[in-house]
Amino acid sequence: RKNAAGGEPRALRRIAEVEAPFWTELNDGFVSGAHVQPSVKAVTQSRCRPMSPANAFLKRAPARVAPACDDDAAPEMRALCDKVSELARGGDLALVVATPGNAATLPLFAEAARTAGVADRVLVLANDVGAEGAAGTPPSQAAQAAGLAAMALDQALPAEALSALSALPAAALKYAALRQVLKTGTSVLLVEPSVVLLSDPFLAVYRDSDIEAMPAGWDDPSAYGYNHVLDDPTMGFTRFCHGSRIVAKDPSLLFAAASEGAVRFASVVVRRFRQQQGSPAPKSEREIVSEELWLPSSPAVARAGAVSRVLDYLCFPTPKVLWRTINRVPALRSGHTPVAVSINQGSEAAQRMRAVMDRYHKGSAGALDALPVGEAMPDFSPEVCDTARNLRPAAGAAASSAWLQQVTAQPWTWSGVKEIAFEADGTLKTPWGQGTWSVVPNKERMVSATFIGRQHILLFRESGRGHAQFISQRCDDADVVMGRPLVAAGGA
């Protein structure tokens, strides 16, 4: 197409190319976002119960799947139908697919489910394949020891299906199991055993969609999407391109209605795992699930076509939302209890699950405070935020520190905003006014910065691309911000 002056046509450019000069500014502003006020107001009114939407006339009911529990069903389907009929209440149950890789947290999951009053509606489909050489208790034994209803996966899925799935990631088994249970005519809360249930999750779903998915976002724009405007000045009067940006779904928890669309979604996810077998760069469960629930079909790709709803990120929070927002915003810290919290599998999983249970099931108000927002976050203890203990930048060895010289030698961005400068005399220059900064004693590469009356703790480090950057937490509410040297961020 022609440029603004009507000259020769310009070649079309990819979005990544257009955004490249200011990508880090855009990214830092997005990941540092904390636009939570509308959701805070809504959740304090709803208490995580379904709300009537403004466009209630669009209410729909998913097309129910016909139950496959008749006398002609295969033996494994009849066995599954019998088990499901024992556990389902109101046509719902919670499903956990336990493998040697995730079974370690089953005891804590079961304890939380009992306290939440839903343990008798949980079915564990256990896959003990590979447990012989793994540390810990086999999943089937772990589930039974935890007091949960369990069934071997090979009793619920056809032998040929299990054989075809044996070489695929464990996540493929999860969606194959989901598809099988949905075919019994039962709606399913599909959860990882590292999810902490705090109340009855079946009271918090809307039941108007095939899939209700937990978001990985941390505020309204990241969880629910926003109008992302791309500015390309070379295109003249067509320079503004409007699109959508949203963070992926968290597959640790989702509610699947017993609908044709949900069965199709589960089938497509399994097929995609199978199709990428042997690929040098296979996509993760999160990528596959997010693409099928969010991206549209195109000439080359047909999506599952499931109607989806995003669950409330304050009612179904990730660890980031719980520690960064719910535990810091006064209205949420004192007056809000999530429905379920997803904890990432890893070395800290049991510790964080126990902290969540102590906070909400046992009422220990400070149970979450001892754990950081994330592994790479600055120390947020009260003594670090004590300005009386901070050193001036020229004090002692700090004046000759190489990393400190790097801090003062160049301007920086703050959440993508230009520019802030750390002067050698302790003056901090920002777009919002002048402040002060100082070095936190006995902490590696840590700085205290105060401007417009609020104190921040900054941790300087190298990014994955070899550039310097800092992560900041605000002392009074733990708001998180990223910053980079202005040159590395694309400035002149």
C-alpha positions in Angstrom: 0.0 0.0 0.0 1.1 3.6 -0.6 2.8 5.6 2.1 1.3 8.8 3.7 2.7 11.0 0.9 1.2 8.9 -1.9 4.6 7.6 -3.0 5.7 4.1 -3.8 4.0 1.2 -2.0 5.6 0.0 1.2 6.1 -3.6 2.0 3.8 -4.9 4.8 5.6 -5.4 8.0 5.0 -8.0 10.7 3.7 -6.8 14.1 6.8 -8.0 15.8 8.9 -5.9 13.4 6.8 -2.8 14.1 6.8 -3.2 17.8 10.5 -4.1 18.1 11.8 -0.6 18.8 9.6 -0.3 21.9 8.8 -3.9 22.7 10.4 -3.8 26.2 8.5 -0.7 27.2 5.3 -2.3 26.1 6.0 -5.5 27.8 7.2 -4.0 31.1 4.1 -1.8 31.3 1.9 -4.9 30.7 3.5 -7.3 33.1 3.7 -4.5 35.8 0.0 -3.9 35.3 -2.2 -3.7 38.5 -5.6 -2.6 37.2 -7.6 -4.6 39.7 -10.1 -2.0 41.1 -13.2 -3.1 39.0 -12.7 -6.7 39.9 -12.1 -5.9 43.6 -15.4 -4.0 43.7 -17.2 -6.8 41.9 -15.9 -9.6 44.0 -16.6 -7.8 47.3 -20.3 -7.7 46.2 -20.6 -11.2 44.6 -18.5 -13.2 47.1 -17.5 -15.4 44.2 -21.0 -16.3 43.3 -22.3 -16.0 39.7 -23.4 -12.5 38.8 -26.1 -11.4 36.4 -24.3 -10.0 33.3 -25.4 -6.7 31.9 -26.2 -8.5 28.6 -28.2 -11.2 30.3 -30.4 -11.6 27.2 -27.4 -13.5 25.7 -27.8 -16.3 28.2 -27.2 -19.7 26.7 -27.2 -23.4 27.8 -24.5 -25.7 26.3 -25.8 -28.5 24.1 -25.7 -31.5 26.5 -23.9 -34.6 25.4 -26.0 -37.9 25.4 -24.7 -40.1 28.3 -23.0 -43.3 27.1 -24.0 -45.4 30.1 -26.4 -47.8 28.5 -26.2 -51.6 28.5 -24.3 -51.6 25.2 -21.4 -49.5 26.6 -17.9 -51.0 26.7 -16.9 -52.6 30.0 -14.6 -49.8 31.0 -17.3 -47.2 30.3 -19.8 -49.1 32.4 -17.3 -49.4 35.2 -16.7 -45.6 35.0 -20.4 -44.8 34.8 -20.9 -46.9 38.0 -18.1 -45.0 39.8 -19.3 -41.6 38.6 -22.9 -42.3 39.7 -21.6 -42.9 43.3 -19.8 -39.6 43.4 -21.6 -37.0 41.3 -23.9 -34.5 43.0 -26.2 -32.5 40.8 -24.5 -33.9 37.8 -21.0 -32.6 38.8 -17.8 -34.1 40.2 -14.2 -33.1 40.5 -11.6 -35.1 38.5 -7.9 -35.5 39.3 -5.7 -37.4 37.0 -2.8 -38.6 39.2 0.5 -39.6 37.8 3.9 -40.3 39.4 4.9 -36.8 38.5 2.1 -35.0 40.5 0.9 -37.4 43.1 3.1 -36.0 46.0 0.6 -33.3 46.8 -2.5 -35.5 46.9 -2.6 -35.7 50.7 -2.7 -31.9 51.0 -5.2 -31.7 48.1 -7.5 -34.2 50.0 -7.2 -32.3 53.3 -8.2 -29.1 51.6 -11.1 -30.7 49.7 -12.4 -32.2 53.0 -12.4 -28.8 54.7 -14.1 -27.3 51.7 -16.8 -30.0 51.9 -16.3 -31.5 48.5 -13.9 -34.5 49.1 -16.8 -36.9 48.6 -17.3 -35.6 45.0 -13.7 -36.1 43.9 -12.7 -38.9 41.6 -9.0 -39.7 41.2 -8.1 -41.6 38.0 -4.6 -43.0 38.9 -1.9 -43.9 36.4 0.7 -46.0 38.1 2.7 -46.6 35.0 6.3 -45.5 35.7 5.7 -45.5 39.5 8.0 -48.5 40.0 11.2 -46.6 39.5 9.9 -43.3 40.9 10.3 -41.9 44.4 7.2 -41.7 46.6 4.0 -43.6 46.8 2.2 -44.9 43.6 -0.7 -42.6 42.7 -3.4 -45.2 43.3 -2.1 -45.9 46.8 -1.6 -42.2 47.5 -5.2 -41.4 46.6 -6.5 -44.2 48.7 -4.3 -43.3 51.7 -5.6 -39.7 51.4 -9.2 -41.0 51.6 -10.2 -40.1 48.0 -12.3 -42.3 45.7 -9.8 -43.8 43.2 -9.9 -45.8 40.1 -7.1 -47.1 37.9 -6.9 -45.3 34.6 -6.7 -48.6 32.7 -10.1 -49.4 34.1 -11.7 -46.2 32.8 -10.1 -45.9 29.4 -10.1 -48.5 26.6 -6.8 -50.4 26.3 -6.2 -49.3 22.8 -6.6 -45.6 23.8 -4.1 -46.0 26.7 -1.7 -47.7 24.4 -1.8 -44.9 21.9 -1.3 -42.3 24.7 1.5 -44.1 26.4 4.2 -42.2 24.5 2.6 -38.8 25.0 3.0 -36.3 27.8 0.9 -36.9 31.0 -1.3 -33.9 30.1 -2.6 -35.9 27.1 -3.9 -38.5 29.5 -5.7 -35.8 31.5 -7.8 -34.7 28.6 -8.4 -38.2 27.4 -9.8 -38.9 30.9 -11.8 -35.7 30.9 -13.4 -36.7 27.6 -14.3 -40.1 29.0 -16.0 -38.8 32.1 -17.9 -36.1 30.1 -19.3 -38.9 28.0 -21.1 -40.2 31.1 -23.2 -37.1 31.1 -21.4 -35.6 34.0 -19.9 -32.1 34.2 -16.3 -32.0 35.4 -14.1 -29.7 37.5 -10.7 -30.8 36.2 -8.0 -30.0 38.7 -4.4 -30.7 39.4 -3.6 -32.2 42.8 -1.6 -29.0 43.6 -4.8 -26.9 43.6 -6.0 -25.9 47.0 -9.8 -25.9 47.3 -11.1 -23.4 49.9 -14.8 -23.6 49.3 -17.3 -25.4 47.1 -16.2 -24.6 43.5 -19.4 -25.8 42.0 -21.2 -22.8 43.5 -18.9 -20.4 41.7 -19.3 -21.5 38.1 -21.8 -20.1 35.6 -22.7 -23.2 33.6 -23.4 -21.1 30.5 -20.3 -22.2 28.5 -18.6 -25.4 27.4 -15.4 -24.6 29.2 -14.9 -22.2 32.2 -11.1 -21.7 32.4 -8.9 -20.3 35.0 -6.8 -17.3 33.7 -3.1 -16.9 34.2 -3.6 -13.1 34.2 -2.9 -10.9 37.2 -5.3 -7.9 36.6 -8.3 -7.1 34.5 -6.5 -6.4 31.1 -4.2 -9.4 31.4 -6.9 -11.9 32.5 -9.9 -10.7 30.4 -8.1 -9.0 27.4 -7.9 -5.5 26.2 -7.9 -3.4 23.0 -4.2 -3.4 22.0 -3.5 -0.6 19.6 -0.4 -0.9 17.4 0.9 2.4 16.0 2.8 2.3 12.7 3.4 5.9 11.6 4.6 4.7 8.2 1.0 3.8 7.3 -0.3 7.4 7.4 -4.0 7.7 8.2 -4.2 3.9 8.7 -1.4 3.9 11.2 -3.5 2.6 14.1 -4.2 -1.1 14.1 -6.6 -2.4 16.8 -6.3 -5.9 18.2 -6.6 -8.0 21.3 -4.1 -9.0 23.9 -4.7 -11.5 26.7 -2.6 -13.8 28.9 -2.9 -17.5 28.5 -5.2 -19.8 30.5 -3.9 -21.7 33.5 -4.8 -25.4 32.8 -4.4 -26.3 36.5 -8.2 -25.9 36.9 -11.2 -25.7 34.5 -14.9 -26.5 34.6 -16.1 -28.5 31.6 -19.9 -28.8 31.1 -21.2 -32.2 30.0 -21.7 -30.7 26.5 -20.8 -31.6 22.9 -18.5 -28.6 22.8 -16.5 -29.7 25.9 -16.1 -33.3 24.5 -14.9 -31.9 21.2 -12.4 -29.6 23.1 -11.0 -32.5 25.0 -10.7 -34.6 21.9 -8.9 -31.8 20.0 -6.4 -31.3 22.8 -5.5 -35.0 22.8 -5.2 -35.0 19.1 -2.9 -32.0 19.1 -0.6 -33.7 21.6 -0.5 -36.7 19.3 0.2 -34.6 16.2 3.2 -32.9 17.7 4.8 -36.2 18.8 8.4 -36.1 17.8 8.4 -32.3 17.1 11.7 -30.6 18.1 9.6 -27.8 19.7 6.4 -29.2 21.1 3.8 -26.9 22.5 3.0 -27.0 26.2 -0.4 -27.9 27.7 -0.9 -24.2 28.5 -0.3 -23.2 24.9 -2.5 -25.8 23.4 -5.4 -25.1 25.8 -5.1 -21.4 25.3 -5.0 -21.6 21.6 -8.1 -23.8 21.4 -10.1 -21.6 23.7 -9.0 -18.2 22.4 -7.7 -18.2 18.8 -10.2 -18.4 15.9 -10.4 -20.9 13.1 -8.6 -19.8 9.9 -8.3 -21.2 6.4 -5.5 -23.5 7.6 -6.6 -24.3 11.1 -10.0 -25.5 12.6 -10.3 -24.9 16.3 -12.3 -26.9 18.7 -15.1 -24.3 18.7 -15.9 -24.6 22.4 -17.7 -21.6 24.0 -15.5 -20.5 26.8 -15.8 -18.2 29.9 -12.9 -16.8 31.9 -13.2 -17.5 35.6 -12.7 -14.6 38.0 -9.0 -14.3 38.7 -9.6 -13.1 42.3 -11.8 -16.2 43.0 -9.5 -18.6 41.2 -6.1 -17.0 41.7 -2.6 -18.1 40.7 0.1 -17.7 43.3 1.1 -14.4 41.7 -2.4 -13.0 42.2 -2.7 -14.4 45.7 0.6 -13.1 47.1 0.9 -9.9 45.0 -2.7 -8.7 45.1 -5.1 -10.5 47.4 -2.6 -10.6 50.3 -1.7 -6.9 49.9 -4.9 -5.0 48.9 -6.6 -4.2 52.3 -10.2 -4.9 51.0 -9.1 -8.4 49.8 -6.7 -9.3 52.6 -9.2 -8.9 55.3 -12.5 -9.6 53.6 -12.1 -12.0 50.7 -11.6 -15.7 50.5 -10.8 -17.3 47.1 -12.6 -20.4 45.9 -9.5 -22.3 44.8 -5.8 -21.4 44.5 -3.5 -23.0 41.9 0.0 -23.7 43.1 2.7 -24.6 40.6 4.2 -28.1 40.9 7.7 -27.7 42.2 9.9 -27.7 45.2 7.8 -25.0 47.0 4.4 -26.6 46.2 3.8 -28.3 49.5 5.0 -25.3 51.5 2.8 -22.8 49.6 -0.2 -25.2 49.7 0.1 -25.5 53.5 0.4 -21.7 53.8 -2.8 -21.2 51.8 -4.6 -23.7 54.0 -3.3 -22.1 57.2 -4.4 -18.7 56.0 -8.0 -19.6 54.9 -8.9 -22.8 56.6 -7.3 -22.1 59.9 -7.6 -18.3 59.9 -3.9 -17.5 60.4 -3.8 -14.0 59.0 0.0 -13.8 58.5 0.4 -17.3 57.0 1.2 -16.0 53.5 3.6 -13.3 54.6 6.6 -15.5 55.2 6.8 -16.5 51.5 7.9 -14.2 48.7 5.6 -13.2 45.8 8.0 -15.1 43.5 11.4 -16.7 43.6 13.1 -13.7 41.9 11.4 -11.0 43.9 13.2 -8.7 46.3 13.2 -9.4 50.0 10.1 -7.7 51.2 10.6 -8.1 55.0 9.8 -5.0 57.1 13.4 -4.4 58.0 14.4 -4.0 54.4 11.7 -1.2 54.0 13.2 0.6 57.0 14.7 3.8 55.6 16.8 4.3 58.7 18.9 1.2 57.8 19.6 2.2 54.2 23.0 3.6 53.1 23.6 6.6 51.0 25.1 5.5 47.6 28.5 7.1 48.4 28.9 5.3 51.8 31.8 2.9 52.2 32.3 0.2 49.6 29.1 1.1 47.8 30.9 4.0 46.0 33.3 1.6 44.3 30.8 -1.1 43.5 30.7 -2.0 39.8 27.0 -2.7 39.7 26.3 0.5 41.5 28.4 2.4 38.9 26.2 0.8 36.3 23.1 2.0 38.0 24.3 5.6 38.1 25.9 5.7 34.7 22.7 5.5 32.6 19.0 6.5 32.6 16.3 3.8 33.2 12.7 3.1 32.4 10.0 2.5 35.0 7.3 0.1 33.9 8.1 1.2 30.3 7.9 4.9 31.2 10.9 7.1 30.4 13.0 8.0 32.3 14.4 7.8 35.8 18.0 8.6 36.8 19.9 7.5 39.9 22.3 10.4 40.7 25.5 9.6 42.5 24.5 12.0 45.4 21.4 10.0 46.2 18.9 12.1 44.2 16.3 10.2 42.1 14.9 12.0 39.1 11.6 10.6 37.8 8.8 11.9 35.5 6.6 12.2 38.6 9.0 14.4 40.6 12.3 14.2 42.4 13.0 11.6 45.1 15.8 9.9 46.8 17.5 6.5 46.6 20.0 4.5 48.8 21.6 1.1 49.0 20.1 -1.5 51.3 22.8 -2.9 53.6 23.7 -6.6 53.6 21.7 -7.3 50.5 23.1 -8.1 47.1 22.3 -5.5 44.4 19.3 -4.0 46.3 18.3 -0.4 46.4 15.6 1.6 48.2 13.9 4.3 46.1 11.4 6.8 47.4 9.4 9.3 45.3 5.9 10.9 45.6 5.9 9.7 49.2 6.1 6.0 48.5 9.1 3.7 49.0 10.1 0.9 46.7 12.7 -1.9 47.0 14.6 -2.6 43.7 16.6 -5.7 43.0 19.0 -5.3 40.1 20.0 -8.3 38.0 20.9 -9.5 34.5 18.0 -10.4 32.2 17.9 -13.5 30.1 19.1 -11.4 27.1 22.3 -10.2 28.9 20.9 -6.7 29.7 20.6 -5.2 33.2 17.2 -4.8 34.6 15.5 -4.3 38.0 12.4 -5.7 39.7 10.7 -3.4 42.1 8.2 -4.0 44.9 6.4 -1.1 46.6 6.7 -1.3 50.4 3.1 -0.4 51.3 1.2 -2.7 48.8 3.8 -4.9 47.0 3.0 -3.5 43.6 5.5 -4.9 41.1 7.3 -2.9 38.4 10.1 -3.7 36.0 12.7 -1.4 34.7 15.6 -1.4 32.2 18.4 0.8 31.1 16.9 3.2 28.6 19.3 2.1 25.7 18.4 -1.6 26.3 14.7 -0.7 26.3 15.0 0.9 22.9 15.6 4.5 23.9 18.1 6.8 22.1 
